[in-house]
Amino acid sequence: MTTIGKNRGLARLADDKGHFTMVALDQRPPLFAAIAKARGITPGEVTFADMLKAKRLLVEALAQDASSMLFDPNFALPAAIDILPKKTGLIMTLEEHRVVETPEGRKSRRIDNWSVGKIRQIGADGVKVLAWYRPDAGQDVREHQKNFVRSVGEDCRRHDIPYVLELLVYPFSGSQNYTADYVESSDKKADLVVESVREFAKPEYGVDLFKLETPLPAASLPPPDGSAAAKQAASQFEAVGSICAEAGIPWVMLSGGAAPEQFERILSYSYAAGAQGFLAGRTIWLSAIENGFPDGEKVLKALREDGRKRLARLSELTEREARPWKPVYEKTTAAAEGDFAGSYGFCA
């Protein structure tokens, strides 16, 4: 049973109808790359000021239309916490984007000097962690990732704040298709995605909301037209949905930089399988940054005319096809004054 604090946090992340229509702004390497492309420089030449400016523009243009936004503490929060609308929920990322790459897989870690406790202190509504994960990675890597995810779950229980877990399959170092970029693997196997969800849906990890990638490559996903190929694709989404339903964990889809039309197709499959929204970033705002930065007015114009339109289309699709999330509060058994105060909570 989800606690009161976690339920109230999840409610802040959803819209009034119970759908998660969330915008991700915590991207670091992808935004470095987008700014570099726009300015004709290398990602290493992108400045701290560039990142602050870009993130503030994104919040200024999109925040009013999102049920919640995903910030990072090093760029997005100092750039735009002052203009985030009070109606818009706040999720804070915890993981460092610089991973430890080994021949047997990737190891994640937390951002330096950042913690679940600090995220609760600033008044955020949820904690997000991206865990790169492959069930076929080396045992040492798998155990490291499991311990990392589990430790965050323990902290989120202690601070009674929702835990949003993002899972991504990745190519091994040295493989033919290896890249350190945040791009979808064109040869991704559905069973790697499904088995990853199966592992982290276990109660020991304490996940409250999954942010998941499509189990099949977005570019090869057929139209949901009832064909044999569509039915085969749907079965992979249904496998994910059944795991989440059995565990009682709501789930949303990440965009992974998919083209808008591709992402809408992904959402249709996922909503048929029980997903309850999206947490999307580059699909909504990437082109505005790449084609307009550092001209702030040009970026805002593109975001307001195109980015908001994309976000609105995704939100309309979500309202039409997704099942709304509803909090389920455990009935209190207090029989006398002080019973509830004495029995609830994990913090000292």
Summary of the structure (lengths in Angstrom):
residues: 348
radius of gyration: 19.7
end to end distance: 21.6
largest distance: 67.7
contacts: 1180
relative contact order: 0.16
helix: 49%
strand: 14%
